[in-house]
């Protein structure tokens, strides 16, 4: 919730269906959209496209598909996510979290089955949005999100070992983790030194540029350099051209995938899994964007847009689409003003396919594997994992159950079991909680853009501040919302001078959330980042202090303005 927007307690007008499902694009245009905003969005869109280009191809290949299907998803799906969504800054496209699910579906049903499942998932997401189920997805427990994210990261890393080392397998690479590792171990004698060198160079370049030149597109630079080296030196490694024959220079016209009742029944579990994970990932990404900018997304409108995007992607031969945290955060930090930035990011990717597709043939698969290894490392949320293990036995049980089931059984099974355990844990904690304000809801609800009359125009100053990151929380701060704080610090705030977390609209803080804040404070101090907490109630401050969120790691101030002003003075 923005500091300028009215509280939920003061909100009395019930939003209409039209209010809740009007795309943010319409809201932005109604506010007035000028040339300056267009220039800012064009620059942000180009920045995001540079990040999305190699990542979309790498995710598609890791999913057992061809690289162009990742680009189709980013172009078609990304356009509709921004054009129709309930978030001002959301960037849609293929995501690393889907690699496990899609690869498994490709193996069982083929690419036509995946496209049909994606089409069905889109329909499910639209229905969920219109039924206003998006509000309840906010209750996914924090240990569950950390557990399945870490599990996916492990599986992604394992899936890239073959291309990372240039191994040659005698048969098809197994999908199950233990069998996969056994097969890869047996084939380790076939390693390719050139592939290892390219992968190591890619990882080193991305990590080095992130530290030395954080604004440079490390992934794209790595792909260009390794592609040139492979072509000019004639390195004996697999490339996109040798394995897939290059990229097409056009996007297919919309067409229905192979359809039958038997096929629908067969892919139904995959479609449900795609829809569930897509909803969780997209809404988590939208919440992160809200925290960075002080605006509020409408979760159910966002689900409808995600549904249309997945249906559009499937009809054009693309893979699953969801909101992506890293690309959305890049969009905000690049100075985006609204959804047009995401739409332009899709346009820039389309221009690449139309004008420069033949150049992609020289990209080595080892380089793309190196990119995904860095993605897996970053998405593992290592610090949050350890914090939860130490915070309480209940959180540790939920976390490990989800993590182990994701790795050794099934992602959907891990989420369901983890959610059930987390719900029991939360009920127990809320039974002993006291002091929640009567006029403050535990979870904020969607409302109309024009509620309570005049809206405050969006001010990008804080979002683009090179020194200070401001993150606003609203609603009960418990394990279901704690992941966003860690995500912002890990992915956004490590290059900033100060990090401000506003608790003005937070009626309740539980021990798990407080421990996350304490861990965040310690990590911020190691990075030389000053952490401020503003607007915290007496009860919230007491819980935070008990968990170790104390001076000098944390500075408590009354308002965001006081904290930002002090941060700039220090």
Secondary structure by P-SEA (a helix, b strand, c coil): cccccccccccccccccccccccaaaaaaaacccaaaaaaaaaaaaaaaaaaaaaaaaaaaaacccaaaaaaaaaaaaaaaaaccccccccccccccaaaaaaaaaacccaaaaaaaaaaaaaaaaaaaaaccccccccccaaaaaaaaaaaaaaaaaaaccccccccccccccccaaaaaaaaaaacccccaaaaaaaaaaaaaaaaaaacccccaaaaaaaaaaaaaaaaacccccccccccccccccccccccccccaaaaaaaaaaaaaaaaaaaaaaaaaaaaaaaaccccccaaaaaaaaaaaaaaaaaaccccccccaaaaaaaaaaccccaaaaaaaaaaaaaaaaccccccccccaaaaaaaaaaaaaaacaaaaaaaaaaccaaaaaaaaaaaaaaacccaaaaaaaaaaaaaaaaaaaaaaccccccccccbbbbbccccccccccccccccccccbbbbbbccccccccaaaaaaaaacccccccbbbbbccccccccaaaaaaaaaaaaaaaaacbbbbbccccaaaaaaaaaaccccccccccccaaaaaaaaaac
